[in-house]
């Protein structure tokens, strides 16, 4: 989970840097920077989705609460993924930046023209944060993460939400939240494994 978290945060940083480069001329997309940046962002989000599932497996207590957090977080991830896929399709189809708005209108209700997409687009980041932060707190209580991990996760999301141009800083905070994971949980598991080996 530590490596996945660091990698996911690093991908957010890379996306943020590419996004800044893409917008240097005042417009963003379509083109290589738009597509490559969104692909990095997509992979980073999918890794965070994997972290949600892995966190649930790691926890030994409060598993019902952890399951609820995973469901909430994955709904947020799914909402994010839909937006990114839409951006990628728009980028592929649009001839230039001005044409992106026209193409985007064709995909406002994609896929299926369901009424849930508009509220989900607004709630997605909140649900993602709520799920991931809840699991981080539970992991901290079991000493798999340090007390600073939930703080850094929350700070990273606040920074990104406040200004997307700060995505590199926010992504670094998200990665750091997992980079400083506690060794206490690892030591406890090693002691249990050693004790089990001696008793057999």
Buried (B, 14 or more C-beta within 10 A) or exposed (E): BBEBBBBBBBBBBBBBBBBBEBBEEEBBBBBEBBBBBBBBBBBBBBBBBBBBBBBBEBBEEBEEBBEBBBBBBBBBBBBBBBBBBBBBBBBEBBEEBEEBEEBBEEBEEBEEEEEEBEEBBEBBBBBBBBBBBBBBBBBBEBBBBBEBBBBBBBBBBEBBEEEBEBBBBBBBBBBBBBBBBBEEBEEBEEEEEEEEEEEE
